Amino acid sequence: MSMMPLSMAGRGEQLTIRKITGKDEVRQHLAELGFVVGSTVTVVNEIAGNLILQVKQSRIALDKTMANRIMVD
């Protein structure tokens, strides 16, 4: 399976973060939320392009713009 933006993932998919794009402050912000390369995320739900994600022990909502910056497989 090749890399794709997290925004394209479907409900229930468990994926591994491979790359995070964007400015340093954007990557830092995502890292603080638990989105780091090599970690696993699960798509809990998708509402109008926005994602509810399970990262470690937290559920986090991400808008489509941010989800497009996270490359997963």
Backbone as a printed PyTorch tensor [residue, N CA C, xyz], in Angstrom:
tensor([[[  0.8450,  -1.1900,   0.0000],
         [  0.0000,   0.0000,   0.0000],
         [  0.8860,   1.2480,   0.0000]],

        [[  0.5940,   2.1860,  -0.8670],
         [  1.4140,   3.3880,  -0.9400],
         [  0.8700,   4.4640,  -0.0050]],

        [[  1.6940,   5.4750,   0.2310],
         [  1.2860,   6.5530,   1.1200],
         [  0.1240,   7.3410,   0.5400]],

        [[ -0.7270,   7.8140,   1.4240],
         [ -1.8520,   8.6700,   1.0260],
         [ -2.0790,   9.6700,   2.1500]],

        [[ -2.7560,  10.7840,   1.8550],
         [ -3.0840,  11.7070,   2.9510],
         [ -4.0990,  11.0700,   3.8890]],

        [[ -3.9710,  11.3750,   5.1590],
         [ -4.8970,  10.8500,   6.1610],
         [ -6.3380,  11.2170,   5.8280]],

        [[ -6.5350,  12.3400,   5.1440],
         [ -7.8840,  12.7830,   4.7830],
         [ -8.6150,  11.7840,   3.8830]],

        [[ -7.8690,  10.8880,   3.2200],
         [ -8.4880,   9.9060,   2.3260],
         [ -8.8310,   8.5950,   3.0370]],

        [[ -8.4560,   8.4910,   4.2920],
         [ -8.6920,   7.2480,   5.0340],
         [-10.1770,   7.0850,   5.3610]],

        [[-10.5890,   5.8530,   5.4550],
         [-11.9870,   5.5560,   5.7670],
         [-12.1810,   5.2330,   7.2340]],

        [[-13.4150,   5.2970,   7.6410],
         [-13.7880,   4.9970,   9.0200],
         [-13.3240,   3.5920,   9.4120]],

        [[-12.7330,   3.4960,  10.5860],
         [-12.2870,   2.2040,  11.0930],
         [-10.8860,   1.8080,  10.6650]],

        [[-10.2930,   2.5500,   9.7360],
         [ -8.9460,   2.2020,   9.2800],
         [ -7.9100,   2.5310,  10.3400]],

        [[ -6.9630,   1.6190,  10.5090],
         [ -5.8340,   1.8490,  11.4080],
         [ -4.6040,   2.0180,  10.5220]],

        [[ -3.9310,   3.1430,  10.6740],
         [ -2.8470,   3.5020,   9.7640],
         [ -1.6220,   3.9630,  10.5340]],

        [[ -0.4820,   3.9190,   9.8550],
         [  0.7690,   4.3750,  10.4510],
         [  1.1850,   5.6810,   9.7910]],

        [[  1.5450,   6.6650,  10.6080],
         [  1.9950,   7.9590,  10.0830],
         [  3.3980,   7.7910,   9.5080]],

        [[  3.5700,   8.2090,   8.2560],
         [  4.8590,   8.0770,   7.5720],
         [  5.5570,   9.4110,   7.3420]],

        [[  4.7780,  10.4880,   7.2180],
         [  5.3740,  11.7840,   6.9080],
         [  4.3730,  12.8690,   7.2830]],

        [[  4.8900,  14.0010,   7.7790],
         [  4.0310,  15.1460,   8.0730],
         [  4.6140,  16.3430,   7.3460]],

        [[  3.7800,  16.9780,   6.5210],
         [  4.2520,  18.1020,   5.7170],
         [  3.7570,  19.4160,   6.3110]],

        [[  4.3050,  20.5040,   5.8120],
         [  3.8750,  21.8190,   6.2720],
         [  4.9730,  22.5420,   7.0110]],

        [[  4.6520,  23.7370,   7.4700],
         [  5.6090,  24.5690,   8.1920],
         [  5.9810,  23.9300,   9.5170]],

        [[  7.1370,  24.3400,  10.0330],
         [  7.6200,  23.7930,  11.3060],
         [  6.5890,  23.9100,  12.4150]],

        [[  5.9120,  25.0650,  12.4950],
         [  4.9550,  25.2490,  13.5970],
         [  3.7450,  24.3320,  13.4440]],

        [[  3.3720,  24.0440,  12.2090],
         [  2.2660,  23.1130,  11.9660],
         [  2.6830,  21.7080,  12.4000]],

        [[  3.8710,  21.2960,  12.0080],
         [  4.3610,  19.9640,  12.3760],
         [  4.5180,  19.8470,  13.8930]],

        [[  4.9990,  20.9240,  14.5180],
         [  5.1630,  20.9400,  15.9780],
         [  3.8070,  20.7890,  16.6710]],

        [[  2.8240,  21.5230,  16.1810],
         [  1.4770,  21.4640,  16.7560],
         [  0.9170,  20.0470,  16.6440]],

        [[  1.0610,  19.4370,  15.4810],
         [  0.5710,  18.0700,  15.2930],
         [  1.3170,  17.0920,  16.1940]],

        [[  2.6320,  17.3020,  16.3470],
         [  3.4260,  16.4320,  17.2180],
         [  2.9420,  16.5230,  18.6630]],

        [[  2.6010,  17.7390,  19.0980],
         [  2.0930,  17.9250,  20.4650],
         [  0.7660,  17.2000,  20.6740]],

        [[ -0.0060,  17.0510,  19.6090],
         [ -1.2780,  16.3160,  19.6910],
         [ -1.0720,  14.8040,  19.6340]],

        [[  0.1530,  14.3610,  19.3150],
         [  0.4430,  12.9340,  19.2540],
         [  0.6520,  12.4020,  17.8490]],

        [[  0.5890,  13.2960,  16.8560],
         [  0.7980,  12.8700,  15.4650],
         [  2.2910,  12.9190,  15.1550]],

        [[  2.9670,  11.7930,  15.3660],
         [  4.3950,  11.7080,  15.0860],
         [  4.6580,  10.5400,  14.1480]],

        [[  5.6810,  10.6730,  13.3340],
         [  6.0300,   9.6330,  12.3680],
         [  6.2840,   8.3170,  13.0990]],

        [[  5.6780,   7.2650,  12.5820],
         [  5.8240,   5.9440,  13.1760],
         [  4.6920,   5.5720,  14.1180]],

        [[  3.8930,   6.5510,  14.5420],
         [  2.7820,   6.2260,  15.4420],
         [  1.5540,   5.7950,  14.6460]],

        [[  0.6450,   5.1470,  15.3370],
         [ -0.5560,   4.6010,  14.7100],
         [ -1.7560,   5.4880,  15.0230]],

        [[ -2.5900,   5.6940,  14.0170],
         [ -3.8450,   6.4290,  14.2090],
         [ -4.9870,   5.5790,  13.6810]],

        [[ -6.1340,   5.7210,  14.3110],
         [ -7.3350,   5.0290,  13.8650],
         [ -8.4060,   6.0680,  13.5650]],

        [[ -9.0560,   5.9180,  12.4170],
         [-10.1450,   6.8230,  12.0520],
         [-11.4030,   6.3490,  12.7710]],

        [[-11.8920,   7.1590,  13.7040],
         [-13.0920,   6.8220,  14.4670],
         [-14.3320,   7.1970,  13.6630]],

        [[-14.2880,   8.3850,  13.0620],
         [-15.4330,   8.8550,  12.2990],
         [-14.9860,   9.9410,  11.3360]],

        [[-15.8170,  10.1940,  10.3410],
         [-15.5470,  11.2370,   9.3550],
         [-16.8420,  11.9960,   9.1560]],

        [[-16.7810,  13.3120,   9.3660],
         [-17.9790,  14.1420,   9.2320],
         [-17.6460,  15.3180,   8.3310]],

        [[-18.2340,  15.3330,   7.1420],
         [-18.0450,  16.4360,   6.1830],
         [-16.5680,  16.7220,   5.9250]],

        [[-15.7710,  15.6740,   5.7970],
         [-14.3510,  15.8500,   5.4890],
         [-13.4700,  16.0140,   6.7050]],

        [[-14.0630,  16.2640,   7.8630],
         [-13.2920,  16.3690,   9.0980],
         [-13.2310,  14.9970,   9.7550]],

        [[-12.1030,  14.7040,  10.3850],
         [-11.8950,  13.3760,  10.9490],
         [-11.8610,  13.3950,  12.4660]],

        [[-12.4300,  12.3820,  13.0700],
         [-12.2550,  12.1150,  14.4930],
         [-11.2800,  10.9420,  14.5460]],

        [[-10.1510,  11.1480,  15.2220],
         [ -9.0800,  10.1600,  15.2210],
         [ -8.7390,   9.7040,  16.6280]],

        [[ -8.3660,   8.4450,  16.7290],
         [ -7.8490,   7.9070,  17.9870],
         [ -6.3330,   7.8950,  17.8440]],

        [[ -5.6610,   8.6440,  18.7090],
         [ -4.1990,   8.6920,  18.7230],
         [ -3.7680,   8.4070,  20.1470]],

        [[ -3.0040,   7.3300,  20.3300],
         [ -2.6430,   6.8820,  21.6650],
         [ -3.9350,   6.7420,  22.4770]],

        [[ -4.0620,   7.4460,  23.6080],
         [ -5.2700,   7.3040,  24.4370],
         [ -6.2740,   8.4350,  24.2010]],

        [[ -6.0540,   9.2580,  23.1960],
         [ -6.8910,  10.4370,  22.9900],
         [ -7.6980,  10.3580,  21.7090]],

        [[ -8.8440,  11.0170,  21.7350],
         [ -9.6210,  11.2310,  20.5050],
         [ -9.4500,  12.6800,  20.1070]],

        [[ -9.0730,  12.8980,  18.8670],
         [ -8.7720,  14.2410,  18.3840],
         [ -9.5110,  14.4850,  17.0810]],

        [[-10.0890,  15.6710,  16.9640],
         [-10.7530,  16.0690,  15.7190],
         [ -9.7520,  16.8680,  14.8890]],

        [[ -9.6620,  16.5380,  13.6030],
         [ -8.7800,  17.2610,  12.6910],
         [ -9.5840,  17.6960,  11.4900]],

        [[ -9.3640,  18.9280,  11.0470],
         [-10.0500,  19.3470,   9.8260],
         [ -9.3100,  18.7940,   8.6110]],

        [[ -9.9690,  18.8700,   7.4800],
         [ -9.4280,  18.2670,   6.2660],
         [ -8.0740,  18.8590,   5.8800]],

        [[ -7.8920,  20.1690,   6.0880],
         [ -6.6280,  20.8180,   5.7450],
         [ -5.4630,  20.1830,   6.5070]],

        [[ -5.6700,  19.9880,   7.8150],
         [ -4.6170,  19.3710,   8.6320],
         [ -4.4460,  17.8960,   8.2690]],

        [[ -5.5420,  17.2050,   8.0460],
         [ -5.4530,  15.7810,   7.7080],
         [ -4.7240,  15.5740,   6.3880]],

        [[ -4.7930,  16.5570,   5.4830],
         [ -4.0870,  16.4600,   4.2110],
         [ -2.5690,  16.5210,   4.3970]],

        [[ -2.1070,  17.0610,   5.5060],
         [ -0.6680,  17.2030,   5.7550],
         [ -0.0300,  15.9400,   6.3250]],

        [[ -0.8790,  15.0050,   6.7560],
         [ -0.3780,  13.7830,   7.3910],
         [ -0.4520,  12.6400,   6.3840]],

        [[  0.7070,  12.1200,   6.0210],
         [  0.7790,  11.0190,   5.0590],
         [  0.8580,   9.7040,   5.8360]],

        [[  0.0090,   8.7500,   5.4350],
         [ -0.1100,   7.4910,   6.1490],
         [ -0.0680,   6.3130,   5.1730]],

        [[  0.1480,   5.1330,   5.7400],
         [ -0.0400,   3.9000,   4.9610],
         [ -0.4700,   2.7870,   5.8810]]])
